[in-house]
Amino acid sequence: MLGKNLIRLVYRSDSCISHDDVSGLDAIFNVSIRNNMRDGISGALALPDGKFVQVYEGERGKVDVLMKRVRADNRHENLTVLGEWEVQARLFRGWSMARPDPTPLSQQSFRIVTENGTGAQVTSILLDLMSKTEHHYLASQVF
């Protein structure tokens, strides 16, 4: 999809779910895959150090509806939108939700992702992680 209705939104929040609760975190990921496939949304979800860091790409109206659900979700708090902008093409094309492993991040990249990075910086780091590691889960669908 190309055009002015396509946006990318990046947010970070504090998880209220224990980092050790693998089934709870997997449930979030699996529901995200299902809902994003239904709504034509692509993106990535990383879980570094008790944070949720997420990138969404899709039609503005669908991303807006998704963000209303995300903001109301009590499994996280202190949600901060790091960036939202119109794009001509998806960077996460074909992934309804990628889940890159943040383990190999350098200390500087880790701080950018978890503390002070912009939406564009976080998006770039997540894309780089996905290209360097085999430890991510992909739910494919061509958009």
VOGU-3710 file (C-alpha; in Angstrom, 3 decimals, decimal comma):
1> mlgknlirlv> 0,000/0,000/0,000  1,346/3,381/-0,953  -0,174/6,728/-0,281  -0,902/9,380/2,250  -3,006/7,133/4,479  -0,064/4,876/5,369  1,620/5,777/8,663  4,290/4,425/10,965  3,858/4,806/14,723  6,443/3,876/17,362
11> yrsdscishd> 5,787/3,713/21,091  7,486/2,592/24,287  5,824/1,636/27,577  6,603/-0,044/30,891  5,424/-3,639/31,123  3,229/-4,619/34,070  3,867/-8,263/33,202  6,841/-10,027/34,717  9,679/-10,500/32,251  9,618/-14,188/33,280
21> dvsgldaifn> 5,936/-14,634/32,336  6,649/-16,244/28,978  3,068/-17,424/28,444  1,667/-13,944/29,172  4,106/-12,296/26,798  3,507/-14,955/24,133  -0,242/-14,355/24,457  0,256/-10,650/23,673  2,361/-11,541/20,660  -0,115/-14,124/19,342
31> vsirnnmrdg> -3,127/-11,827/19,697  -1,137/-9,053/17,994  -0,423/-11,339/15,049  -4,084/-12,268/14,650  -5,409/-8,718/14,998  -2,727/-7,166/12,804  -3,304/-9,696/10,033  -7,021/-8,913/10,185  -6,422/-5,150/10,087  -3,565/-5,048/7,557
41> isgalalpdg> -1,050/-3,747/10,102  2,632/-4,658/10,006  5,332/-4,046/12,573  7,603/-5,303/15,296  7,420/-5,830/19,051  10,532/-6,000/21,239  10,597/-6,634/24,971  13,851/-5,206/26,353  14,326/-4,847/30,111  10,693/-4,625/31,206
51> kfvqvyeger> 9,655/-2,365/28,345  7,385/-2,831/25,373  8,820/-1,188/22,260  6,539/-1,434/19,268  6,380/-0,215/15,675  3,097/-0,231/13,743  2,569/0,439/10,048  -0,825/0,647/8,396  -3,732/2,805/7,350  -4,070/5,787/9,653
61> gkvdvlmkrv> -7,621/4,924/10,742  -6,722/1,330/11,601  -3,595/2,346/13,509  -5,649/4,948/15,417  -8,192/2,274/16,445  -5,370/-0,064/17,454  -3,725/2,629/19,578  -7,008/3,236/21,438  -6,986/-0,464/22,405  -3,294/-0,355/23,290
71> radnrhenlt> -3,700/2,747/25,482  -6,550/1,060/27,403  -4,562/-2,154/28,005  -3,631/-2,537/31,681  -0,698/-4,861/30,951  1,500/-1,800/30,523  1,738/1,810/31,699  3,558/5,053/30,948  2,996/4,740/27,207  4,948/7,301/25,203
81> vlgewevqar> 4,559/7,736/21,454  8,100/8,217/20,151  7,071/9,113/16,641  4,227/9,025/14,154  4,638/9,948/10,525  3,263/9,329/7,056  5,262/6,906/4,920  5,211/5,891/1,285  6,125/2,235/1,927  6,348/-0,254/4,762
91> lfrgwsmarp> 9,675/-1,231/6,300  8,090/-4,294/7,939  6,339/-5,415/4,767  5,178/-8,993/5,091  5,362/-9,138/8,891  2,108/-8,759/10,783  4,327/-8,776/13,860  8,053/-9,438/14,086  9,607/-10,109/17,471  13,334/-9,391/17,346
101> dptplsqqsf> 15,516/-10,562/20,210  16,991/-7,445/21,882  19,792/-9,433/23,578  22,568/-8,498/21,113  22,017/-4,734/21,463  25,050/-2,649/22,336  24,769/-0,575/25,500  24,176/2,587/23,453  21,483/0,990/21,270  19,852/-0,490/24,363
111> rivtengtga> 19,582/2,994/25,914  18,151/4,389/22,684  15,487/1,663/22,583  14,598/1,670/26,289  15,172/5,273/27,378  15,742/8,152/25,012  15,486/7,228/21,336  13,249/8,810/18,747  10,755/6,782/16,753  13,054/6,752/13,729
121> qvtsilldlm> 16,044/5,614/15,812  14,071/2,804/17,455  12,673/1,672/14,093  16,173/1,560/12,611  17,558/-0,463/15,528  14,701/-2,994/15,394  15,200/-3,452/11,644  18,924/-3,915/12,200  18,263/-6,498/14,930  16,008/-8,452/12,605
131> sktehhylas> 18,700/-8,555/9,928  21,396/-9,782/12,344  19,620/-12,422/14,372  17,740/-15,579/13,684  15,990/-15,328/17,041  12,844/-13,542/16,007  9,417/-14,807/15,213  7,682/-13,792/12,044  4,050/-13,926/11,175  4,020/-13,458/7,454
141> qvf> 1,387/-11,823/5,373  2,042/-9,765/2,300  0,544/-6,265/2,548
//
